[in-house]
Amino acid sequence: MTSEHKLPYKGHAIFPQVVLQENGQYAACFTIKAGYDGSGEVRYVRELPTTEFSNEDDAVAYILDFSADWIDQNML
C-alpha cells in the first residue's frame, strides 16, 4: 500500500504506508492529517523504525486500529 491511498475517519485522513523490510517483515508506517481529503495540518506521523508484522494485512489492521484510537483521543 502506498502513501497515495487515504482513508477518511472523523474529519481526518489516514495515509498508510506498509513497507517490506529486508528481514521480510512489514513495517506499519502512516501519517494522519486533518481534513477528510488530507489537505489540513499533519497531526501525527509514524515512520521507520516502527512496529513490524509478518504480513501486510496485519500491518494495515494495526494502522487502522491505532489511527482510530489516536483520532478519537485527539479530536480537533
Secondary structure per residue as TSV (DSSP state, phi and psi in degrees):
chain	resnum	aa	ss	phi	psi
A	1	M	-	360.0	132.6
A	2	T	-	-99.7	168.8
A	3	S	T	-71.7	-5.7
A	4	E	T	-72.3	-23.3
A	5	H	-	-75.0	138.8
A	6	K	-	-136.2	146.3
A	7	L	E	-124.9	119.2
A	8	P	E	-77.9	145.5
A	9	Y	E	-158.8	115.7
A	10	K	T	45.2	54.4
A	11	G	T	80.3	12.2
A	12	H	E	-128.5	167.2
A	13	A	E	-125.9	130.7
A	14	I	E	-102.7	126.0
A	15	F	E	-110.8	93.0
A	16	P	E	-77.2	146.7
A	17	Q	E	-143.1	101.9
A	18	V	E	-89.6	124.8
A	19	V	E	-116.0	124.3
A	20	L	E	-78.2	119.8
A	21	Q	-	-84.7	164.9
A	22	E	T	-61.5	-26.3
A	23	N	T	-83.7	3.6
A	24	G	S	87.7	-1.9
A	25	Q	-	-91.0	155.0
A	26	Y	E	-101.8	126.0
A	27	A	E	-91.9	135.8
A	28	A	E	-96.3	95.5
A	29	C	E	-108.5	149.0
A	30	F	E	-167.3	164.8
A	31	T	E	-130.9	140.3
A	32	I	E	-114.1	124.9
A	33	K	E	-121.4	152.2
A	34	A	E	-71.7	149.2
A	35	G	S	91.1	135.7
A	36	Y	T	-58.8	-28.9
A	37	D	T	-93.3	-1.7
A	38	G	S	78.8	17.0
A	39	S	-	-84.7	-8.4
A	40	G	S	-87.2	-167.3
A	41	E	-	-65.9	152.6
A	42	V	E	-74.0	125.8
A	43	R	E	-104.5	-27.4
A	44	Y	E	-159.8	141.5
A	45	V	E	-135.2	132.2
A	46	R	E	-120.5	111.4
A	47	E	-	-114.3	-179.9
A	48	L	S	-69.4	147.4
A	49	P	S	-75.7	153.9
A	50	T	-	-150.0	-172.9
A	51	T	-	-63.7	137.1
A	52	E	E	-114.3	149.7
A	53	F	E	-134.1	158.2
A	54	S	S	-79.0	-17.1
A	55	N	S	-144.5	160.6
A	56	E	H	-65.8	-38.2
A	57	D	H	-60.9	-41.8
A	58	D	H	-65.8	-37.3
A	59	A	H	-64.5	-43.8
A	60	V	H	-65.1	-42.5
A	61	A	H	-60.1	-42.0
A	62	Y	H	-61.4	-45.7
A	63	I	H	-57.7	-47.1
A	64	L	H	-65.7	-44.2
A	65	D	H	-63.6	-48.9
A	66	F	H	-62.3	-46.5
A	67	S	H	-63.3	-43.6
A	68	A	H	-61.6	-44.9
A	69	D	H	-62.5	-43.7
A	70	W	H	-63.8	-45.7
A	71	I	H	-62.9	-43.4
A	72	D	H	-59.3	-34.4
A	73	Q	H	-88.3	-14.7
A	74	N	S	-131.0	50.3
A	75	M	-	-62.5	153.5
A	76	L	-	-68.4	360.0
